[in-house]
Amino acid sequence: MTDQGISKEHGALAVKLSARDLLSPLAIIIAGLMISGSIIWSSRPPLPPQVAGQESIAPVPPSDAVASPMEPAQLPGPPADIAKVNLKGEPFIGDANAPVVIAYWFDYQCPFCRETEETILPQLIKDYVDTGKVRIVFKDFQFLGPDSQTAAVAARAVWQTAPDKFRAWHKAMFDKQDDENAGWGTKDDIITLTKTIPGIDVAKIEELMTSRAAEYDRAMQDDAAEGNGMGVGGTPSFLIGKQMMVGMQPYRVLKAAIDEVLSTM
């Protein structure tokens, strides 16, 4: 072999050794970065739930909760304070001068709201509302479709026409609830149901649902925007004092929050 050939062979070998020698440390560095990245990613807290496109927002519930509840303060959120909630003109049950106010964001088609209405609110009403300690203010968060919007418009018409019948009407609406957007809940359906509750001027309800539709819609949007600004991430949501609780709550959680506020008075 000539000196030139030996030189070329040594040169090629040097290139091969250089590439191989450089590749090994580079692979180690890349693997290290991938592993450290995985550790960092896995240690990140879960992202907060989003409202859009979801029916009812609730992370993993506590073991003793009903349906799909959350305990309060599980997720960080914007500051909430019942003192900053608009209560003027909103439907409510209980003594207007009750020492504790609960703001309750709901949707007439929400299945967890129905579960709350059937299993939690009756006890809450018996222990606190009927005894004059609590006023529950109903705040719109109607995001499950046109039937939700129609029901909310009707609710405001009922409140304006016959506020003393609102509680019975509201309960009847949840008693009649079917699956979301499953067929029941049109204006005609709601008017038919309203006729079964004595003491409500049904003709006036129909008239207000048309003549005050734009006004009611603005009020509904204001309720939803207010809720979003205080951390409402789905329905049902409850604000008691400065505690925002998103998702269906065990009775003991609501009771503890109410008693805490009462203890400061």
C-alpha positions in Angstrom: 0.0 0.0 0.0 1.4 3.5 -0.8 1.9 6.2 1.7 -1.0 8.1 0.2 -3.3 5.1 0.6 -2.2 4.6 4.2 -2.8 8.3 4.8 -6.3 8.0 3.4 -7.1 4.9 5.4 -6.0 6.6 8.6 -8.0 9.6 7.7 -11.2 7.6 7.2 -10.6 5.8 10.5 -10.1 9.1 12.3 -13.4 10.4 10.9 -15.2 7.2 12.0 -13.7 7.4 15.5 -14.5 11.0 15.8 -18.2 10.5 14.8 -18.5 7.5 17.1 -16.8 9.2 20.0 -18.9 12.3 19.7 -22.2 10.4 19.3 -21.9 8.5 22.6 -21.6 11.6 24.8 -24.3 13.4 22.8 -26.7 10.5 23.3 -26.0 10.5 27.0 -26.8 14.2 27.2 -30.0 13.9 25.2 -31.2 11.0 27.3 -30.4 12.9 30.4 -32.4 15.9 29.2 -35.4 13.6 28.3 -35.4 12.0 31.7 -35.1 15.3 33.6 -37.9 16.7 31.4 -40.1 13.8 32.2 -39.5 14.3 35.9 -40.4 18.0 35.7 -43.5 17.3 33.6 -44.8 14.6 35.9 -44.3 16.9 38.9 -46.5 19.7 37.5 -49.9 20.2 39.1 -53.0 19.2 37.1 -54.4 21.9 34.8 -57.6 23.5 36.1 -60.8 22.3 34.5 -62.4 24.2 31.6 -66.0 25.2 31.2 -66.4 25.2 27.4 -67.7 22.0 26.0 -68.2 20.3 29.3 -71.4 19.5 31.1 -70.4 19.7 34.8 -66.8 20.3 35.9 -65.6 18.2 38.8 -62.2 16.7 39.5 -62.0 13.4 41.4 -64.6 13.5 44.2 -64.1 12.7 47.9 -65.0 9.1 48.8 -68.1 10.0 50.8 -69.5 12.4 48.3 -72.7 11.9 46.3 -72.5 11.7 42.4 -69.7 14.0 41.3 -68.8 16.5 44.0 -65.7 18.4 44.9 -64.5 19.6 48.3 -64.0 23.3 48.5 -60.7 25.0 47.8 -59.2 22.0 46.0 -58.1 24.2 43.1 -56.8 27.7 43.3 -59.1 30.2 41.7 -59.9 33.9 41.7 -61.1 35.5 44.9 -64.7 35.1 45.7 -66.8 37.0 48.2 -70.6 36.9 48.7 -70.4 40.6 49.6 -69.5 41.3 46.0 -72.2 39.2 44.4 -75.1 41.0 42.8 -78.3 40.0 44.6 -80.7 42.7 43.4 -83.6 41.3 41.3 -82.3 37.7 41.6 -84.7 34.9 42.5 -84.3 33.6 46.0 -85.9 31.5 48.7 -85.8 32.2 52.5 -85.9 35.3 54.6 -84.7 38.4 52.7 -82.9 39.5 55.8 -81.3 36.1 56.7 -77.8 36.5 58.1 -76.2 34.0 55.6 -76.6 34.2 51.8 -75.7 31.4 49.5 -75.2 32.2 45.8 -76.1 29.1 43.8 -75.1 28.9 40.2 -77.1 26.2 38.3 -78.5 24.9 35.0 -82.0 23.5 34.7 -80.6 20.6 32.6 -77.6 19.8 34.8 -78.0 16.2 36.2 -75.8 17.1 39.2 -78.0 20.1 40.0 -81.0 17.8 40.0 -79.2 15.4 42.3 -78.5 18.3 44.6 -82.0 19.5 44.4 -83.4 16.1 45.4 -80.8 14.9 48.0 -79.1 18.0 49.5 -81.3 21.1 49.3 -84.3 19.6 51.2 -82.2 19.1 54.3 -80.5 22.5 53.8 -83.9 24.2 53.4 -85.3 22.5 56.5 -82.3 23.2 58.8 -81.3 26.7 57.6 -83.8 28.3 55.2 -87.0 27.6 57.0 -85.4 28.6 60.3 -84.5 32.1 58.9 -80.8 31.6 58.9 -80.1 31.3 55.2 -81.3 32.8 52.0 -80.5 30.9 48.8 -80.1 33.2 45.7 -80.4 31.4 42.3 -77.8 32.5 39.8 -78.0 31.5 36.1 -75.2 29.4 34.6 -77.3 28.0 31.7 -74.7 26.5 29.3 -76.2 23.2 28.2 -78.2 24.4 25.2 -81.4 26.2 24.1 -83.7 24.4 26.5 -81.5 25.7 29.4 -81.9 29.2 28.1 -85.6 28.9 27.7 -86.0 27.5 31.2 -84.0 30.4 32.7 -86.1 33.0 30.9 -89.3 31.3 32.2 -87.8 31.3 35.7 -87.3 35.0 35.7 -90.8 35.5 34.4 -92.2 33.4 37.2 -90.1 35.3 39.8 -91.4 38.6 38.4 -95.0 37.4 38.3 -95.4 35.2 41.4 -92.2 35.2 43.6 -94.1 33.2 46.3 -94.6 30.4 43.8 -91.0 30.3 42.6 -89.8 27.6 44.9 -92.6 25.2 43.9 -92.1 26.0 40.2 -88.3 25.6 40.4 -88.7 22.2 42.1 -91.2 21.1 39.5 -88.8 21.9 36.8 -86.1 19.7 38.2 -88.6 16.9 39.0 -89.5 16.9 35.3 -85.9 17.1 34.0 -84.9 14.4 31.5 -81.6 13.8 29.8 -79.8 16.8 28.5 -81.4 18.1 25.3 -83.4 14.8 25.2 -86.7 16.4 24.1 -88.5 17.9 27.1 -87.9 21.6 27.9 -89.3 23.6 25.1 -91.4 26.7 25.8 -94.6 24.8 25.3 -93.4 22.1 27.7 -92.6 24.7 30.4 -95.9 26.5 29.9 -97.8 23.2 30.3 -95.9 22.4 33.5 -96.5 26.0 34.8 -100.2 25.5 34.4 -100.1 22.7 37.0 -98.9 25.1 39.7 -101.9 27.1 41.2 -101.4 30.8 41.7 -99.3 31.6 38.6 -100.7 33.7 35.8 -99.6 31.6 32.9 -100.7 34.1 30.3 -98.5 36.7 32.0 -95.6 34.3 32.0 -95.9 33.8 28.3 -96.1 37.5 27.6 -93.0 38.3 29.7 -91.0 35.5 28.1 -91.4 37.4 24.8 -91.5 41.1 25.9 -88.7 40.8 28.4 -86.5 38.2 26.6 -83.7 40.6 25.9 -83.6 42.0 29.5 -83.7 38.5 30.9 -80.9 37.3 28.6 -78.7 40.2 29.7 -79.3 39.3 33.4 -78.5 35.6 32.6 -75.2 36.6 30.9 -74.3 38.8 33.8 -74.8 35.9 36.3 -72.6 33.7 34.2 -69.9 36.3 33.8 -70.0 37.1 37.5 -69.7 33.4 38.3 -66.7 32.9 36.0 -65.0 35.9 37.6 -65.3 34.2 41.0 -64.2 30.7 40.0 -67.4 29.0 38.9 -66.2 26.2 36.7 -69.4 24.3 36.2 -72.7 23.4 37.9 -73.7 23.3 40.6 -71.5 25.9 42.3 -72.0 27.4 45.7 -70.6 30.6 47.3 -70.9 30.9 51.0 -69.0 33.8 52.6 -65.7 33.6 50.8 -65.8 29.9 50.0 -66.5 28.9 46.4 -67.4 25.3 46.1 -67.7 23.9 42.5 -69.5 20.7 42.0 -72.1 18.8 43.9 -71.3 19.0 47.7 -72.0 16.7 50.5 -74.4 18.2 53.0 -71.7 18.3 55.7 -69.6 20.6 53.5 -72.3 23.2 53.0 -73.3 23.0 56.7 -69.7 23.6 57.8 -69.4 26.6 55.6 -72.7 28.1 56.8 -71.9 27.4 60.5 -68.5 29.1 60.0 -70.1 32.3 58.7 -72.7 32.2 61.5 -70.0 31.8 64.1 -68.5 35.1 63.1 -71.8 37.1 63.6 
